């Protein structure tokens, strides 16, 4: 640890900082990770999404770092990181009217990928973050935990940056990445934060990890009544109501589970539910259960549950920055801005920024050119997509005032997520098909510059048209019923989602699962019904490519199972082994 100069210093050892550090170190760059805390530690942002999962697989291929793909689906997390994380087979949303029993037909579900493309995961961040830190260190990154930075200098004579530790030690580098989250020291030093009203969403949070949270399938309505595809306890469950929503993210929802914790969080619209001021503020646990107990079904789910760690109660969650890049520095996603955990946008933004930034930084370290203009496309990507998520989240809070309006707006998000997921999935298939690295480089080009497919003109038109009706409702120009009807009219014109989804039909409350039979059905639909442009974007690969991928995944999974059995039998019969030499995982 006596080196005092590095190529890159990364402040923060969360998932974003360690993923970036691992990429840089894997490609021979001298990286130092500094964190005031230490691992293992509590973190939220636990649910992945299908478009993020495909992007992680693309990143793994692009940077020759297979460990990134381990985060992309539940079975890979279980096999390579551990069984402490949970499975996420879908997003589920249950609409509640406080004081009334839940109406089972007011439920929605959007399935995530099925094997071999999924399912998604409830990441137990204590373990996944520590794993990725170890990956970065194994590839050569140096790590200093429990180390505080007292000063940052971005203008060294002759170029470079420097950080001074609270011990007085001074360390220099060619570039500085701030991945320290909300308390970003760079954002504070450079006064980068925008005014709070730069984002429409205005929410606060109360959250913790709990034990004793009952699976909703045991206390809620039977499947015959809600008609959803997956058990609610194997999904990221959102209880939504006028003025807020509640997440339930179980980690012990599969047969191999070793973790009985459940992540829970209550998000409240601050205009309807402002926080108390001063030292006499309400106890967060008391406030949490006050809202829970107003919804009979949710109250049953939390009967007997209790927190295993202290409650966290926040003020306004939203923040943004006027710029995220500069000469020799970058604010990584959560250091730059945040909207709300709804739709699991945080990791999606982080992975998208890393995808664009890492290759540009590697090039800059090669030619020594670090001007902010070089990284302007990274800033544009983040700012555009932060505002996009703000639009979706703010309109969701607005939609929860009326079920029919929420039902209509939810479907806009479903259609946009479908496009984003298929775009990334098709890129992965094209890369597997051709082996061409140029496929992996397309992430900086439209239509891959948007996380929810809105760089595709047809998708952008749908979102803008539907959002305009939400804005008119917010201004009091039309009723919720009129806004909902207008949005359904927009959805009837959608040509980039399968018609058998019946997006505009309120009686259809779940899209088909991404099982192999349903993926084949969608593939055939796009080839028979979509325009050539849409078909090329959504399923622009040969069916043989997908078949090979499926067979390869089945073979790998079977091989891992047989290997476990063989090792079990071996160890029951003899003591000595060569695992230490063969490097068995």
N, C-alpha and C positions, 0 to 999 in steps of 0.2 A: 504493500500500500504506500510505498514511498515515492511513487510517480506523482508529479504535480501538474502534468499537462496531458490532456486527453483530446480526442477528436470531438466528443460530445459529452456534455454533462446533462443528465436527466434528473430533474427534481421531482420526487414522488415515485413510489414503487407499487402503485395500484396496477390494475390489469393493463391499462393503456400504456403507461410508462414502461412496464416490463416487456410487453409485446414489442414495442418499438426498439427497446434496448437489445432484445434478443435478435431482432432482424439485423441491426447494425453490427452487433458483435459477431453474428454468424458470417457476416461478409468482411470480417477482418478489421473492423474499426474499434478503436480504443474508447470504451464507454465507461462512464462512472455514474452509478445510480446513488442518489442521496435521499434519505428520508428521515424526518424527525421522529417517526414512530418505528415500530418493528413488527415483524410477522411472527406468528399468525395474528390476524386482527379482523375485527368486524367490518363489513362493508355491505352496502346495498347495491342494487342494480344487478339483480340476480337472474333475470329471465332473458333468454336469447329469442331471436325471431328467425323465421325461415330465410328471409333475404340476407340477414347477417350471417347465418350459418353457411350459406353458399359463398358469401364473400370471404369468410375465414378459410374455406377450402381453397379458394382462388389465391388468397394471400400465401397460404402454405406452399402452393405450387410456384408462385411468382418468386418467392424469396428462399426456396429450398429449405423450408423450416417446417417439417411435418408436425411439430408440436402445436402449431397454430390450429391445425385441423382437428386436434384432439378436443378443442373447445367447441367444435361445430355441431356435435350431436351427442345425445345422451349416452349411447353405448360406448363411444370412444372415450368420453369423460370417465365413465365407470371403469373401463378396462385399463386406461393409462394414467388416470389421476386418482380415482377412488370412488367408492360407492356412497360418499357423503352427499353428493348432489342428487337432485330429484329429476324426474322425467317431466317434460312439458309436451303433451300431445296436442294442445290447442290453446287458444285464447277463449275464455268463457266470460260472458257478461250477463248478470242477472239484474234486472231492473226492479227496484223496490220503491214502494210508497210507504214512508214511515207510518207506523201504527196499523198497517194492514199486512195480511199474509201475502207472500210472494205469489204472483200469478204465473204459473209455469210456462204459459205461452209467451211471456215477456222475457224471453231468454235468447241469447245468441251464442254461436260458437264458430270460430274460424280455426280449422285444423292446421297444425304445422306438418312438417314432412313426416312421412312414415319411412321405415327402413327400405332401401339403404340410404335414403337422402336425409333421414332424421331418425327419431324425433328430436325436437329441440330440448333444451335443458334448463333446469333451475340450478344455476351455479351456486354452490356453497362457497362464497367468495373467500372465506378464510383459507380454504384448501386450494382453490384454483389460482388465486393470486400468489400464494406461496409457491405453487408449482411453477408458474411462469417466471417468478423471480429466480428460482433455481435453474430454469432453462437458460435465462439470460446469463447467469453466472457460469453455467457449464460451457457456454459458447465464448466465454472470455470477459464478460462485463464485470467490472469491479463494483462492489456493493458496500455502502456505508449506511447502516441503520442507526437509529437513535442518535442522529447527527443533525444539528441545527445550522442553518445558513444565516449569518448575521448581515451580510452585505453582498450585493451583486453589482458588477461593473461590466457594462456592455460596450464600452468604448476604450479598449486597451490600445495603447500606442503600438502601431504596427499591425493592428487587427487582432481579433479574438475577444473572448469574454473571460471573466473571472468571478469566482465565488469565494467569499471569506467565511470560514466556519466560526462557530462561537468559541472555538479553542484558539482562534487567531490564525489558523492555517489558511493559506491562500492557494487555490487550485485554478488553473487556467484551461481553456478549451477553445476549439474553433467555433463551437456552436452550443447554444443552451436551449434545452426543451423544458418548459414548465408543465409538468403533469401533476401538479399538486392540488388540482381541484378548485373548489370555491375559494379557498384561502390563498389563491395564487399570489406568490410574492411579486412576480413580474407585473401582474395586473395592478397590484397596489402601487408598486414603485413608479410605473409609467402612467398611472391614472387612466386605465383603459376601459373601465366599466361605463356602460351606457346608463342613462337614467332608467329607473325601474319600469317606467311605463313604455319602454321600447318594445316590450312584449305584451300581448293581449292577455295571456293566461295570468291569473293572479291567485295562486294557491299556496297553502302551507301543509305541513305533514306532521304526523305523529306515528312513530314506528318502533318496532323492536323485533326480537325473535322470541317465540313462545313455545311452550309444550302444552299438550292437552287440547289442541284445536281438533275438533272432530271433523272427519271428511264430510263434506256437504252431502254427498250421496247417501249418507246414513241418516241425516236429519232433514233433508230437503225433499222435494217432490220426486216421485219415481220417474224413471226414464220414459215410461209409457205416456207420461203427461207432458214432459218438456221436449221429448223427441230429439235430443242432441246426440251427436255421434260418439263422443268419448266420455268416460266417467269424469265428472267435474273435478274430482280429487286428483286426477292426472293432468290437470291443466293449470295455467295461471288464471285463477278465479278473480274476477272483478265484480264486486257488489256495487252497483251504481245507483245513485239517488239524486234528487234535486239538491244541489249544493255540494256534491262531493262523490267520492268513491273509496272503496276499501279493497286493498289487494290481499290475497291469501296465496302464498307461494310455499307449498310443502316440499321438504327435502326427503321425507321418508315415505314417498308414495310409490314405491316399487319393491319387488320381492327381495332384491339384494340390499335393501337400505340398511345403513348403519347409523343414520342420523334421524332423530325423531323431532328435530326442530321444525318450526314453520315460521317463515318470514311474514309479518303482517304490517300493514301500514294504512293509515287513514289520511286521505287527502281532502282538504276542505277549501271551498271557494271563500276567499277572505272577504269578499263583499257581503256574503251572507253569514259567514261565521268568522268574524275577526278574532284575532288572538287577544287575550287579556293583557293589559299593560301593567307594568310595575311588579313589585315583589309579591303582590297578592294574586298573581295569575293562577289560573286553574291548574290542578294537577293533571298531567297529560294522560295518565292511566284512567282517571275518573272521566275525563272528557271523551276518551276513546270509547269506554263502555257506555257512556250516555248515548252516543250515536248508535253503537251496536245494539243496544237494548230497545231502540225504537223500531227495529226491523225484526220481527219474530223469528224468521228463518235463520238470520245471522246470529241472533241471540242464542238459539239452540246450538249453533256451530261452536260458539265460544263459551258455552256453559262449562265451567270447570277448568278453562284454560288460564294460564298465568305466564307472565313474562319471565324469561330466564336471564335477562340482562336489563340494564336500565333503559327506561323509555327515552326516546329522543323526540323533542318537540321543536319545530323550526318556526321561524318567521317566513316571509315570502321566499319561495324557492327559486323564482325566476331571476336570472341575471344574464347579461350579454356583454360583449366587448366591441368597441368600435373598430378594432383590428386584432387579428390573431397571429400575424407574422410581422417580422421586422428584420433589419440587418442582423443576422446571426442569432435570431431567437424565434421561438414559436410557442404559442399557448396550445397545448393539446386539449382536445374536445372539452372535458369537464372543467379545465382551467379557463376556457374561453366563454362558456355559456351553458345554460341548462334551462329546460322548460318544465317538465313534470314526468314522473315515471310512467304515466299512461302510455300504452303502446310500446313500452320497452325501447325507447328511442336512444337512451344514453350509449349503450354499447354499439348500436348501429352507427351513430355519429363518430364514435371513437375509431372503429374499424375502418370506416370510410376515409377519415382523415389520415390514418396511418398508411392506408393503401396509396394515397396520392403523395404523401409527404416523404415516405421512406426512400423511394427510388430517386426523388429529386435531391434529397439530402446526401445520399450516397454519391450522386453525380457531383454535387457541390464540393464534397470532401475530396473528390478527385481533381477538380479543376480550380478549387480555391475561390470560387465566386459565390458569395453569400448574400447578395443584395436582396432586399425584401421583394422586389419585383419578380425575382425568380420563383418565389413561393406564392405569388398572388392568386394562382388558381386554387391553392389549398384554402386560403382565406375565403375566396368566393364560394367554394363548395360548402364550407362550414356555415357561413352566414346564410346562404340560400336555404340549406336544409334545416337549420335551426328555426328560421321563419316558417318553413313548411310545417314542421312539427307543431309550432305554436298555433298555426291555423287549425290543424286537426284537433289539437287538445282544447283550445279555447272554444271551438264550436261544439265539442263534445260536452263540456260543462254547460254550454248554452242549451244543447239538445236535451239534457237531463231534466229540463223544466217540463217536458211533455214527452210521453213515451213514443208517440207516433213520429215526432220530430227526431228523437234519438234513433229510432229504428231506421229512418231514412238516411241520416248522416252517417251512421255506422257502416252502411253499405258502400258509401263513397270510399271510406278507409279500406274496406275489404277489397274493392276493385283496384285501388292504387297499390295495395300490398301485393296483390296477385301479380301485377305487372312487374314490380320491383323484384319479386321472388323469381319469376320466370326469366327475367333478363339475366340475373346472376346465374341461375341454373343452366340456362342455355350457353352462357360463356364457359361454364365448367365443362359441359358436354363437348363444346367445340374444341377446347384445349385437349381433352382426353382423345378426341377424334384425330386431331392434327399434330399434337405435340408442339405447336407453334407458339413461341413466347409472345409473339405479336398479339395474340388473343388476350393475353394477360395484361398487356399494356393499354388496352382500350378503355380502362376505367377512368381515364382522364378525358374521354370524349363523350359527347352526347350519344345515346340517351342514358349513359351510365353515371352522369353527373348529378343525378337525383336519387335519393334513397327509396322513394316510393313511386318510381316510374313516371314522375311528372315531367321529366325531360322528353317523354314521348308526347307529341302534340295532342293526340286524342285524349290521353289521360289528363294532361294539363287542362284541356278544355273542360273535361268533366269536373275536375276539382274546382276550377275557377267558377264555373256556372253554378255548382251546388253551393259553394261558399258565398256567392253573391246573394242567394236566397236566405242563408243563415244571417248575413249582415243586415238584410232588410228586416228580418224578424227582430234582430237585436235593436234596431232603431225604432221598432214599433210600427213599421209601415205595412206589415202583413201579419196574419195570425200564424200560430204554430201549425195549424192544419193546412193552411195555404202553402207555407214553406215546405212542409213534408210532401205535399202533392206535387209541388214544382220540382223538388229533388227527385222524386220517383219518375217524373217525366224525363229528367236528364238521364237517369239510369236506364230507361227504356231505349235510349239511343246508343248505349255503349256497345261497341263492336269488338272490343279486345278481350272480353271475358266470355266463356262458353254460354250460349243462350240457355242451355238446360239448367244453369245456375239460377235462373229467374231472379236476378238481382233486385228487380223492382217489386217483387211479390212479397208482401208482409207475412204471408203464411209460410214462407220458406225462410227459416231462421238459422240455417247452417249450410255451409258450402260442403261439397263432397270431400272426404279425406284424401290425402295424397298417397293412397295405396297404389300398388302397381297397376291394378286393373283400372282405377280411376285416372291414373296418369296416362295410360294407353288411350282411354276414352278421350281425354283432353287433347292428346297428340293428334288423334284422328279428326276431332272437331276442328282444330286450328287448320289442318291441311285441307279440309273440305269447305270451311266456311269463312275463314279470315282472309283479309286482303294479303297480297304477297308481302307487303312491308311488315304487317303485324305478324304474319306467320314466320317470317325470317327472324324477327326479334324474339318471339316467344318459344318457338320450337325449331329453330334453324339448325338442326343436327339430324344425322341419320339414325333410324331406330336401332340399327345394329350397335351403335355406340352405347346407347342406354342399356341394351341387353348385356353387352360385355361388362359394363359397370355393375349391373345387378349381380351377374354371376360371380364377378370378382369379389364383391362385397360378401356374398353368401359363402364363398370359399374361405375368405379371411376369417369370418365369424366362426365357421365350423372348425377351422384350424386352431383358433384360440381355445375353443371348447375342448377339443381333443387334446391339446397341449396341457390344459389344466388337469385333465384326467390322468394323462401320462405322468406328469410331475407328482401328482398325488400318489399314484401307485409306486413310482420310483422311490419317493421319500419314505414310504411304508416298508420298503424292503432293504434299503441301504442308506448309509449315512453320508458318505463322501459324494460330492458332485463337482461339476466344472462350471457352475453358473457364474462364478466370479470371473472365469476366463472367457466364457462365451458371451458375456454381457447380456444375459437374458433379462428381459423386462419383467 
